[in-house]
């Protein structure tokens, strides 16, 4: 039977937050997507995660059906407070928190600020840029160009090198939902990659932590992974070879298998 996601809303402070829920067997798992990834774009992976967890995929503020606009702020503290509020309102006890890219940085901030609210932590190819560190490899303009093109109804070419393993359906879904990503949200978040230090948060992480990183794309190197696992007390790292930054789009089977094994190990 095909598992269908249910879209729901709640309010944290003055911010309306939308999430997709997919009922599954296993612990609650809160999934935090990246800088231009509304929750619906993760449904293909969330359905697989629901084989061993109950999945809540968040539309980060400024994306999808959550609150948006220039009156909001889009820094790590804002995102982490949203995620904490969702966990509290849903009554989730120490859920698994998995974040991809920007979502992994949010997960780090949440786990450092509110340890009782976070169970096992999964960091998926997080940007390791920050003060005094190398730049994030994808330029802000690439994201803004994509949003503007999609907003004009322009169809993304399948030959786009950053989307080379995406299906036609996945590319069409991206084109449909990219216009929901607010320019201020994306711009400020990209600034955050370079101005906010996540490494200083890592020694405070009490959760058992899994870092999943891609062989290609330049977001996390082997040296970066070694530094992260040195800084986070209870952590381990797994590299998936032959994939880029959008790991589940490139190798879903390996990605799901690694997460399932980790959650089995940490119980």
Residue pairs with C-beta under 8 A, 6 or more apart in sequence:
2 47
3 22
3 23
3 24
3 47
3 50
4 22
5 20
5 21
5 22
5 40
5 43
5 46
5 47
5 57
6 20
6 21
6 22
7 18
7 19
7 20
7 21
7 65
8 18
8 19
8 21
9 16
9 17
9 18
9 19
9 65
10 16
10 17
10 19
10 85
10 86
10 89
10 90
11 17
12 81
12 82
12 85
12 86
12 89
13 81
13 85
14 67
15 61
15 66
15 67
15 72
15 82
16 66
16 67
17 58
17 59
17 61
17 66
17 67
17 82
17 85
17 86
18 39
18 58
18 59
18 64
18 65
18 66
19 39
19 56
19 57
19 58
19 59
19 86
20 39
20 40
20 42
20 43
20 46
20 55
20 56
20 57
20 59
21 54
21 55
21 56
21 57
22 43
22 46
22 47
22 49
22 50
22 54
22 55
22 57
23 50
23 54
24 49
24 50
24 51
24 52
24 53
24 54
24 55
25 50
25 51
25 52
25 53
25 54
26 52
26 53
26 54
26 263
27 53
27 54
27 95
27 96
27 119
27 263
28 53
28 54
28 56
28 90
28 92
28 93
28 95
28 96
29 49
29 53
29 54
29 55
29 56
29 95
29 96
29 97
29 98
30 56
30 58
30 83
30 86
30 87
30 92
30 95
30 96
30 97
30 98
31 39
31 42
31 46
31 49
31 55
31 56
31 57
31 58
31 98
31 99
31 100
31 103
32 58
32 60
32 79
32 83
32 97
32 98
32 99
32 100
32 102
32 103
32 104
32 106
32 107
33 39
33 41
33 42
33 57
33 58
33 60
33 63
33 99
33 100
33 101
33 102
33 103
34 100
34 101
34 102
34 103
35 101
35 102
35 143
35 181
35 186
35 189
35 190
36 63
36 143
36 146
36 147
36 178
36 181
36 186
37 63
37 100
37 101
37 103
38 59
38 63
38 64
38 65
38 177
38 180
38 181
39 57
39 58
39 59
39 64
40 64
40 173
40 177
41 170
41 173
41 174
41 177
42 57
42 100
42 248
43 57
44 170
44 248
44 252
45 248
45 252
45 255
45 256
46 55
46 57
48 252
48 256
49 55
49 256
49 259
51 256
51 260
52 260
52 263
52 264
53 96
53 263
56 86
56 90
56 92
56 95
58 66
58 82
58 83
58 86
59 65
59 66
60 66
60 79
60 82
60 102
60 103
60 106
60 185
61 67
61 68
61 72
61 74
61 78
61 79
61 82
61 185
62 68
62 69
62 72
62 74
62 181
62 182
62 184
62 185
62 186
62 189
63 180
63 181
63 182
63 185
64 177
64 180
65 180
68 180
68 182
68 185
69 182
69 184
70 182
70 184
72 78
72 184
72 185
73 188
74 184
74 185
74 188
74 189
74 192
75 188
75 192
75 196
76 105
76 106
76 109
76 192
76 196
76 198
77 109
77 113
79 102
79 106
79 109
80 106
80 109
80 110
80 113
80 114
83 97
83 106
83 107
83 110
84 110
84 113
84 114
84 117
87 95
87 117
88 117
94 116
94 117
94 118
94 119
95 117
95 118
95 119
96 119
96 120
96 121
96 122
96 263
97 107
97 110
97 111
97 118
97 119
97 120
97 121
97 122
97 207
98 107
98 121
98 122
98 124
98 259
99 105
99 106
99 107
99 108
99 122
99 123
99 124
99 126
100 124
100 125
100 247
101 124
101 125
101 126
101 127
101 219
101 245
102 127
102 189
102 192
102 193
103 124
104 123
104 124
104 125
104 126
104 127
105 126
105 127
105 192
105 193
105 196
105 198
107 118
107 121
107 122
107 123
108 121
108 123
108 126
108 198
108 201
108 202
108 205
109 198
109 201
110 117
110 118
111 118
111 121
111 201
111 204
111 205
111 206
111 207
111 209
112 201
112 202
112 204
112 205
115 204
115 205
115 206
115 207
118 207
119 207
120 207
120 208
120 209
120 210
120 262
120 263
120 266
121 205
121 207
121 208
121 209
121 210
122 209
122 210
122 212
122 259
122 262
123 209
123 210
123 211
123 212
123 228
124 212
124 213
124 247
125 212
125 213
125 214
125 217
125 219
125 220
125 245
125 247
126 198
126 211
126 219
126 220
127 136
127 193
127 219
128 198
128 199
128 219
128 220
128 224
128 227
128 228
129 135
129 136
129 193
129 194
130 193
130 194
130 195
130 196
130 197
130 198
130 199
131 194
131 195
131 197
135 194
136 190
136 193
136 194
136 219
137 217
137 218
137 219
138 162
138 245
140 186
140 187
140 190
142 162
143 181
143 186
143 190
144 183
144 186
144 187
146 156
146 178
147 178
147 179
147 181
147 183
147 186
149 156
150 156
150 174
150 175
150 176
150 178
150 179
151 178
151 179
154 175
155 172
155 175
156 163
156 171
156 174
156 175
158 166
158 168
158 171
162 244
162 245
162 246
163 170
163 171
163 174
163 246
163 249
164 244
165 244
165 246
165 249
165 250
166 174
166 246
166 249
170 249
199 227
199 228
199 231
202 228
202 231
202 232
203 231
203 232
203 233
205 232
205 233
205 234
205 235
206 233
206 234
207 234
208 234
208 235
208 266
209 232
209 234
209 235
209 236
210 235
210 236
210 237
210 238
210 258
210 259
210 262
211 220
211 225
211 228
211 229
211 235
211 236
211 237
211 238
212 237
212 238
212 240
212 247
212 255
212 258
212 259
213 219
213 220
213 224
213 225
213 237
213 238
213 239
213 240
214 220
214 239
214 240
214 243
214 244
214 245
214 247
214 250
215 239
215 240
215 241
215 242
215 243
216 242
216 243
216 244
217 243
217 244
217 245
219 245
220 228
222 239
225 237
225 239
226 237
228 235
228 237
229 235
229 236
229 237
236 262
238 258
240 247
240 250
240 251
240 254
240 255
240 258
242 250
242 251
243 250
243 251
243 254
244 250
247 255
248 255
248 256
